[in-house]
Amino acid sequence: MTLLLIYCGVLGLAIGSFLNVVIYRVPRHLSIVRPGSACPVCSRPIAARDNIPVISWIVLGGRCRGCHSPISMRYPLVELTTAGLFAVTAWRVGAHLDLVAFLILDAALLALALIDVEMLLLPRSIVYPTLVAVGTVFLATAALQHQWHRLLVAALCSLAWFTVFFVMNLISPRSLGFGDVRLSAVLGLALGWWGVGEVILGFFLSNLVGAVVGVTLIATQKMRRDQPVPYGVFLAIGTVLTVLVGPLLLSHWHHWPST
């Protein structure tokens, strides 16, 4: 298990470095392949030695080697966050094939959450490939381990959450964007792999986090009541929390004394 956690943590650093590119370029409709990474101020290409996750930022003192312009602290934070998410997800899921699906989910949700905060956007070019990738891993797992029932439950949960959000979007498009509708299919599929209880818990935690944050921001006058909310952020947080602590919360619920 220790080796698995270390491996996933290191992998997370590398994926986090790539996510920084995705977060900046995808919502601006730029290629994530070409051109290579460069300083946004002086356009100097970033050499391989300056592109080592976290370490290069520390060595360079958070500044470009060429023009000495500040490099946002967001870059190492995204890399460290991805590494942490990958490690704790590996601890939660274990050395199983479906771990790949949840690591993909971690990376996608982090990228989507940060894009949503900045631009109130959940790009379909991230959501759809994530849905396909997660679904493919679950399909392979079901085929190899004869877990067709789990796959069926996951697919039905995906359809159910998508349908609920689709209807909500039809009723009030201003309250719920269609990007959230698309994302709900991914979340229902991922959490549904573990069961209906996890899907309900994920939905509940997402809205609980959103309510707490929203009320706090409004109370402190940092957000207006009519201001658009990046709901995708709360969906991502609620889903990650469910992946990490869902079984513990649900086990306590099942053992809660009835009145």
Backbone hydrogen bonds, N-H to C=O, Kabsch-Sander energy under -0.5 kcal/mol:
donor,donor_aa,acceptor,acceptor_aa,energy
5,L,1,M,-2.4
6,I,2,T,-2.4
7,Y,3,L,-2.8
8,C,4,L,-2.7
9,G,5,L,-2.3
10,V,6,I,-2.6
11,L,7,Y,-2.6
12,G,8,C,-2.4
13,L,9,G,-1.6
14,A,10,V,-1.7
15,I,11,L,-2.8
16,G,12,G,-2.8
17,S,13,L,-1.7
18,F,14,A,-1.6
19,L,15,I,-2.5
20,N,16,G,-1.6
21,V,17,S,-0.8
21,V,18,F,-0.6
22,V,18,F,-2.1
23,I,19,L,-3.3
24,Y,20,N,-1.4
25,R,21,V,-2.9
26,V,22,V,-2.0
28,R,25,R,-0.9
29,H,26,V,-2.0
30,L,25,R,-2.3
39,C,44,R,-2.3
43,S,39,C,-1.8
46,I,37,S,-2.7
47,A,45,P,-0.7
50,D,47,A,-1.2
51,N,48,A,-1.6
55,I,53,P,-3.6
56,S,52,I,-2.1
57,W,52,I,-0.5
58,I,54,V,-2.1
59,V,55,I,-2.8
60,L,56,S,-2.5
61,G,58,I,-1.2
62,G,57,W,-2.5
63,R,60,L,-0.7
64,C,69,S,-2.5
68,H,64,C,-1.1
71,I,62,G,-3.5
72,S,70,P,-0.5
75,Y,72,S,-1.3
77,L,73,M,-1.8
78,V,74,R,-2.6
79,E,75,Y,-1.8
80,L,76,P,-2.7
81,T,77,L,-2.6
82,T,78,V,-2.4
83,A,79,E,-2.1
84,G,80,L,-2.5
85,L,81,T,-2.8
86,F,82,T,-2.6
87,A,83,A,-2.2
88,V,84,G,-2.5
89,T,85,L,-2.2
90,A,86,F,-2.1
91,W,87,A,-2.0
92,R,88,V,-2.0
93,V,89,T,-3.1
94,G,90,A,-2.3
96,H,94,G,-2.2
99,L,96,H,-1.7
100,V,97,L,-1.6
101,A,97,L,-0.5
102,F,98,D,-1.5
103,L,99,L,-2.1
104,I,100,V,-2.2
105,L,101,A,-2.1
106,D,102,F,-2.2
107,A,103,L,-2.2
108,A,104,I,-2.4
109,L,105,L,-2.8
110,L,106,D,-2.2
111,A,107,A,-2.1
112,L,108,A,-2.8
113,A,109,L,-2.5
114,L,110,L,-2.0
115,I,111,A,-2.1
116,D,112,L,-2.6
117,V,113,A,-2.2
118,E,114,L,-1.7
119,M,115,I,-3.2
120,L,116,D,-2.1
126,I,123,P,-1.6
127,V,123,P,-2.1
128,Y,124,R,-2.3
130,T,126,I,-1.7
131,L,127,V,-2.3
132,V,128,Y,-2.4
133,A,129,P,-2.8
134,V,130,T,-2.9
135,G,131,L,-2.2
136,T,132,V,-2.4
137,V,133,A,-2.1
138,F,134,V,-2.3
139,L,135,G,-2.3
140,A,136,T,-2.4
141,T,137,V,-2.5
142,A,138,F,-2.8
143,A,139,L,-2.2
144,L,140,A,-2.4
145,Q,141,T,-2.5
146,H,142,A,-0.9
147,Q,142,A,-1.1
151,L,147,Q,-1.7
152,L,148,W,-2.4
153,V,149,H,-2.5
154,A,150,R,-2.5
155,A,151,L,-2.5
156,L,152,L,-2.5
157,C,153,V,-2.5
158,S,154,A,-2.2
159,L,155,A,-2.2
160,A,156,L,-2.6
161,W,157,C,-2.7
162,F,158,S,-2.2
163,T,159,L,-2.5
164,V,160,A,-2.5
165,F,161,W,-2.3
166,F,162,F,-2.5
167,V,163,T,-2.4
168,M,164,V,-2.1
169,N,165,F,-2.4
170,L,166,F,-1.9
171,I,167,V,-2.2
172,S,168,M,-2.7
175,S,172,S,-1.1
176,L,172,S,-1.5
180,D,177,G,-0.6
181,V,177,G,-1.1
182,R,178,F,-2.4
183,L,179,G,-2.3
184,S,180,D,-1.9
185,A,181,V,-0.8
185,A,182,R,-1.0
186,V,182,R,-0.8
186,V,183,L,-0.6
187,L,183,L,-2.1
188,G,184,S,-2.7
189,L,185,A,-1.6
190,A,186,V,-2.5
191,L,187,L,-2.6
192,G,188,G,-1.8
193,W,189,L,-0.9
193,W,190,A,-0.5
194,W,191,L,-1.4
195,G,191,L,-1.0
199,V,195,G,-1.2
200,I,196,V,-2.4
201,L,197,G,-2.4
202,G,198,E,-2.6
203,F,199,V,-2.2
204,F,200,I,-2.4
205,L,201,L,-3.1
206,S,202,G,-2.1
207,N,203,F,-1.9
208,L,204,F,-2.4
209,V,205,L,-2.8
210,G,206,S,-2.1
211,A,207,N,-2.5
212,V,208,L,-2.5
213,V,209,V,-2.6
214,G,210,G,-2.7
215,V,211,A,-2.7
216,T,212,V,-2.1
217,L,213,V,-2.5
218,I,214,G,-2.4
219,A,215,V,-2.7
220,T,216,T,-1.9
221,Q,218,I,-1.3
222,K,217,L,-2.9
223,M,217,L,-1.1
227,Q,224,R,-1.2
231,Y,229,V,-2.2
233,V,230,P,-1.7
234,F,230,P,-0.7
235,L,231,Y,-2.2
236,A,232,G,-2.2
237,I,233,V,-2.4
238,G,234,F,-2.7
239,T,235,L,-2.0
240,V,236,A,-2.5
241,L,237,I,-2.6
242,T,238,G,-1.8
243,V,239,T,-2.4
244,L,240,V,-2.2
245,V,241,L,-3.2
246,G,242,T,-1.8
249,L,245,V,-2.3
250,L,246,G,-2.9
251,S,247,P,-2.1
252,H,248,L,-1.8
253,W,249,L,-2.0
254,H,250,L,-2.4
255,H,251,S,-1.3
256,W,253,W,-1.2
